[in-house]
Amino acid sequence: MKRAFYCIKLPIQGGLHLGNGVDSFERSQDLWQSDAIKSALYASLNYLCGIETPSGTEFFSSFKISSAFPYSENRLFFPIPRFADVQWADVPEVERIKYRKKRKKLQWIDQDLFEQTLHARPIHISESKLLKGSYASVNAFRMEAELPFAEELMERVTLSRTPVEGKLSTPFYFRKLRFGRNCGLFFLLETQFDQTWLERYVFPALRLLGDEGIGSDRSAGGAWFDFNPKDHCNTIHLDVPDSSLFWMGMGNFAPTLDYWDKVDEKLSSWLWEKRGGYIASPSNPQAMNLRKKSVYMLKTGSILASSIVPEGRLFDLSPNLEHLPEEKKSALNHPIWRDAAPIFLPIKPVVRQTIQR
């Protein structure tokens, strides 16, 4: 069955750093989480439209998205499912044990391979179709320049406003993702509305995000992009199973209590991630040093065994204002929304044969 999605590309320029929730800049996530994308879109739209902005519940329920994954020119990369059956081509049987570590390093596969894994078909990979060990494609890679991004580690210095015992600065390392030419991140969007709705509510927010930049280094001119709907938004069709009892989350997900009772935990596979952090509100500096409440979500790529499509939740992560000064309370006069209802795709489980001894 072919399922249609809007594919929105972000041709990122400059270095991108995506924090991983810890007080360290030495690592950066290589995907932009779906809940963060939706919140950024709504904040940008609210900045542009003011009182004419749709309510939070109306906006977040109008569409679903995936997390943002890397792309290189016309080659889209998706996270490899946990159930994927990877087989190495042109490798003697005695040497295949050496490739188990390579399987662990494999993170991204192109659309053709991804669709094969959704149908529980084995994917055959050779050395020529691997790039940096993390990317695999049906078509062989011509050169290393086809890598969507390269990591760059920089040394920076924190200057103390109140020096103690002569200590004026503290050095630290900062990791960026540098995207190649015609490379960036993309995400899938699914909605019941037509493109006119996107032109009214989504595209203006994306243009503003592109001007301001995304990630932790946007204040220094990093991770900006020039979004043009004609070039960076098109429709793609994914070949997915007609039906299945397993579902793969394409973004961060928090189930409702009623839905979780319908999940077979023994057959499911997931990882939890704590989502929270500081409030990002450039138009409201008084609220920028406040922490949101935290919530746990299932990470992108989690697989749930259930007879019905997973149902997510919408959270208000506004901090507790009880002990804050009055100027902080007046600055935060709106909800802090986090949407944990991403796109889910049906996926067939891989049935592995066991050897009888």
URLIN-V435212 format. One record per residue. N is the residue number from 0. RES is the residue in three letters. OMEGA is omega in whole degrees, -180 to 180 (none if undefined). Layout:
N,RES,OMEGA ; N,RES,OMEGA
This chain:
0,MET,178 ; 1,LYS,-180 ; 2,ARG,-172 ; 3,ALA,176 ; 4,PHE,165 ; 5,TYR,177 ; 6,CYS,-177 ; 7,ILE,-178 ; 8,LYS,176 ; 9,LEU,-178 ; 10,PRO,-168 ; 11,ILE,176 ; 12,GLN,-179 ; 13,GLY,-177 ; 14,GLY,179 ; 15,LEU,172 ; 16,HIS,178 ; 17,LEU,-177 ; 18,GLY,-179 ; 19,ASN,174 ; 20,GLY,177 ; 21,VAL,-178 ; 22,ASP,178 ; 23,SER,-180 ; 24,PHE,-176 ; 25,GLU,179 ; 26,ARG,177 ; 27,SER,173 ; 28,GLN,180 ; 29,ASP,170 ; 30,LEU,179 ; 31,TRP,-171 ; 32,GLN,-174 ; 33,SER,-179 ; 34,ASP,178 ; 35,ALA,179 ; 36,ILE,-178 ; 37,LYS,179 ; 38,SER,178 ; 39,ALA,178 ; 40,LEU,-178 ; 41,TYR,178 ; 42,ALA,179 ; 43,SER,179 ; 44,LEU,179 ; 45,ASN,178 ; 46,TYR,-178 ; 47,LEU,-170 ; 48,CYS,179 ; 49,GLY,-174 ; 50,ILE,180 ; 51,GLU,178 ; 52,THR,176 ; 53,PRO,177 ; 54,SER,-178 ; 55,GLY,-179 ; 56,THR,179 ; 57,GLU,-177 ; 58,PHE,-174 ; 59,PHE,179 ; 60,SER,-175 ; 61,SER,-178 ; 62,PHE,176 ; 63,LYS,-179 ; 64,ILE,171 ; 65,SER,167 ; 66,SER,-179 ; 67,ALA,-176 ; 68,PHE,-178 ; 69,PRO,172 ; 70,TYR,177 ; 71,SER,-174 ; 72,GLU,-179 ; 73,ASN,-177 ; 74,ARG,180 ; 75,LEU,180 ; 76,PHE,179 ; 77,PHE,177 ; 78,PRO,-179 ; 79,ILE,-180 ; 80,PRO,180 ; 81,ARG,-178 ; 82,PHE,-170 ; 83,ALA,177 ; 84,ASP,-177 ; 85,VAL,177 ; 86,GLN,-176 ; 87,TRP,-180 ; 88,ALA,176 ; 89,ASP,179 ; 90,VAL,178 ; 91,PRO,-177 ; 92,GLU,-176 ; 93,VAL,-178 ; 94,GLU,-174 ; 95,ARG,178 ; 96,ILE,179 ; 97,LYS,-175 ; 98,TYR,179 ; 99,ARG,177 ; 100,LYS,178 ; 101,LYS,177 ; 102,ARG,180 ; 103,LYS,-179 ; 104,LYS,-177 ; 105,LEU,-177 ; 106,GLN,-171 ; 107,TRP,177 ; 108,ILE,-177 ; 109,ASP,-172 ; 110,GLN,-179 ; 111,ASP,179 ; 112,LEU,-180 ; 113,PHE,180 ; 114,GLU,177 ; 115,GLN,-180 ; 116,THR,178 ; 117,LEU,180 ; 118,HIS,178 ; 119,ALA,176 ; 120,ARG,177 ; 121,PRO,177 ; 122,ILE,-177 ; 123,HIS,-175 ; 124,ILE,175 ; 125,SER,-177 ; 126,GLU,-178 ; 127,SER,-179 ; 128,LYS,175 ; 129,LEU,176 ; 130,LEU,-180 ; 131,LYS,178 ; 132,GLY,-175 ; 133,SER,-175 ; 134,TYR,176 ; 135,ALA,-177 ; 136,SER,175 ; 137,VAL,179 ; 138,ASN,-178 ; 139,ALA,176 ; 140,PHE,-179 ; 141,ARG,-176 ; 142,MET,-179 ; 143,GLU,179 ; 144,ALA,178 ; 145,GLU,177 ; 146,LEU,-177 ; 147,PRO,180 ; 148,PHE,174 ; 149,ALA,-179 ; 150,GLU,-180 ; 151,GLU,-180 ; 152,LEU,-177 ; 153,MET,175 ; 154,GLU,179 ; 155,ARG,-176 ; 156,VAL,173 ; 157,THR,179 ; 158,LEU,-178 ; 159,SER,177 ; 160,ARG,179 ; 161,THR,-177 ; 162,PRO,179 ; 163,VAL,178 ; 164,GLU,175 ; 165,GLY,-180 ; 166,LYS,-175 ; 167,LEU,-174 ; 168,SER,177 ; 169,THR,179 ; 170,PRO,176 ; 171,PHE,180 ; 172,TYR,-177 ; 173,PHE,-177 ; 174,ARG,178 ; 175,LYS,170 ; 176,LEU,179 ; 177,ARG,-177 ; 178,PHE,179 ; 179,GLY,180 ; 180,ARG,-178 ; 181,ASN,178 ; 182,CYS,178 ; 183,GLY,177 ; 184,LEU,176 ; 185,PHE,172 ; 186,PHE,178 ; 187,LEU,178 ; 188,LEU,180 ; 189,GLU,-179 ; 190,THR,176 ; 191,GLN,-179 ; 192,PHE,-180 ; 193,ASP,-175 ; 194,GLN,176 ; 195,THR,177 ; 196,TRP,177 ; 197,LEU,-179 ; 198,GLU,-178 ; 199,ARG,-171 ; 200,TYR,-173 ; 201,VAL,-176 ; 202,PHE,177 ; 203,PRO,178 ; 204,ALA,179 ; 205,LEU,178 ; 206,ARG,179 ; 207,LEU,177 ; 208,LEU,179 ; 209,GLY,179 ; 210,ASP,-177 ; 211,GLU,-176 ; 212,GLY,180 ; 213,ILE,177 ; 214,GLY,-173 ; 215,SER,-174 ; 216,ASP,-177 ; 217,ARG,180 ; 218,SER,178 ; 219,ALA,177 ; 220,GLY,-178 ; 221,GLY,171 ; 222,ALA,172 ; 223,TRP,178 ; 224,PHE,180 ; 225,ASP,-175 ; 226,PHE,177 ; 227,ASN,-176 ; 228,PRO,-179 ; 229,LYS,-177 ; 230,ASP,-168 ; 231,HIS,175 ; 232,CYS,178 ; 233,ASN,-179 ; 234,THR,174 ; 235,ILE,180 ; 236,HIS,177 ; 237,LEU,177 ; 238,ASP,-177 ; 239,VAL,177 ; 240,PRO,178 ; 241,ASP,180 ; 242,SER,179 ; 243,SER,175 ; 244,LEU,179 ; 245,PHE,-176 ; 246,TRP,179 ; 247,MET,179 ; 248,GLY,180 ; 249,MET,177 ; 250,GLY,179 ; 251,ASN,-170 ; 252,PHE,172 ; 253,ALA,-175 ; 254,PRO,169 ; 255,THR,-179 ; 256,LEU,180 ; 257,ASP,-178 ; 258,TYR,-175 ; 259,TRP,177 ; 260,ASP,-179 ; 261,LYS,-178 ; 262,VAL,174 ; 263,ASP,-174 ; 264,GLU,-178 ; 265,LYS,-179 ; 266,LEU,-178 ; 267,SER,-180 ; 268,SER,-177 ; 269,TRP,173 ; 270,LEU,178 ; 271,TRP,175 ; 272,GLU,178 ; 273,LYS,-179 ; 274,ARG,-179 ; 275,GLY,177 ; 276,GLY,-178 ; 277,TYR,177 ; 278,ILE,178 ; 279,ALA,-177 ; 280,SER,-178 ; 281,PRO,-179 ; 282,SER,-178 ; 283,ASN,-174 ; 284,PRO,-178 ; 285,GLN,-176 ; 286,ALA,-170 ; 287,MET,-179 ; 288,ASN,177 ; 289,LEU,178 ; 290,ARG,172 ; 291,LYS,167 ; 292,LYS,-179 ; 293,SER,178 ; 294,VAL,178 ; 295,TYR,179 ; 296,MET,172 ; 297,LEU,-174 ; 298,LYS,175 ; 299,THR,-180 ; 300,GLY,178 ; 301,SER,-178 ; 302,ILE,-178 ; 303,LEU,176 ; 304,ALA,-176 ; 305,SER,180 ; 306,SER,180 ; 307,ILE,-180 ; 308,VAL,-179 ; 309,PRO,180 ; 310,GLU,-178 ; 311,GLY,-175 ; 312,ARG,174 ; 313,LEU,-176 ; 314,PHE,167 ; 315,ASP,-175 ; 316,LEU,178 ; 317,SER,-179 ; 318,PRO,176 ; 319,ASN,-174 ; 320,LEU,-171 ; 321,GLU,-174 ; 322,HIS,-179 ; 323,LEU,175 ; 324,PRO,-174 ; 325,GLU,-179 ; 326,GLU,177 ; 327,LYS,-179 ; 328,LYS,-179 ; 329,SER,-180 ; 330,ALA,-177 ; 331,LEU,-177 ; 332,ASN,-179 ; 333,HIS,179 ; 334,PRO,173 ; 335,ILE,-171 ; 336,TRP,170 ; 337,ARG,-177 ; 338,ASP,-179 ; 339,ALA,179 ; 340,ALA,-176 ; 341,PRO,172 ; 342,ILE,172 ; 343,PHE,178 ; 344,LEU,174 ; 345,PRO,-179 ; 346,ILE,178 ; 347,LYS,178 ; 348,PRO,178 ; 349,VAL,177 ; 350,VAL,-178 ; 351,ARG,180 ; 352,GLN,177 ; 353,THR,-178 ; 354,ILE,178 ; 355,GLN,-180 ; 356,ARG,none
